[in-house]
């Protein structure tokens, strides 16, 4: 399915078509026999893309407000499953490095617990609720965005996404608290999705930006995943916590250093 607007396409038609394709894919995945955890992961990706698309048509619109609320709520419903899955994968990876230590045993125990949390939260009832929400949103998308939207409006919204991303980056680099890094990740991801969507329309303006933002968001995303485990272990007094947190701290420092380097390059070039 297309994830980019064609060079000569009408902005309203292009945004609607891509949004419909994204939500159709999410509905198919959540309504299929795909394992629940995999389906939720796919839905979360599409919801983030859909919210980025909505922001490109930032005009007063009751339907857009309803869509935004649906996407936000559907995403919230999958958070527990996603966070537990992510932490379990991080711990599995850490366990290999800490094999033969108390940290290994701690990682194994925590991973088992979190895998159970994800499985318990991934219920057919939750699948049904999300499916129902997405079907409702798909109907609303037939009436979105407003017909009078112009390319100037879209590019204004894209520039706003850029500004928000760079502002969040500067805040995170000045004060790398988890909250600031998480906001940077969200803003950068939003700008990446929007850039990827528009790169056929303005290939010179966005040449190389999409791929640069993809790498950046992966780095910040990996750091965020580690931060979830770090926050959880900060409350623990179990044996091996110190060794696990030491590895986490080292990995996060490396990721943040590389993200800062790439983020500054993007700011200078684009």
PyMOL commands that set and color helices and strands:
alter all, ss='L'
color gray80, all
select helices_A, chain A and resi 11-30+36-55+62-97+102-121+124-141+151-174+178-198+203-206+209-233+241-269
alter helices_A, ss='H'
color red, helices_A
deselect
rebuild
show_as cartoon
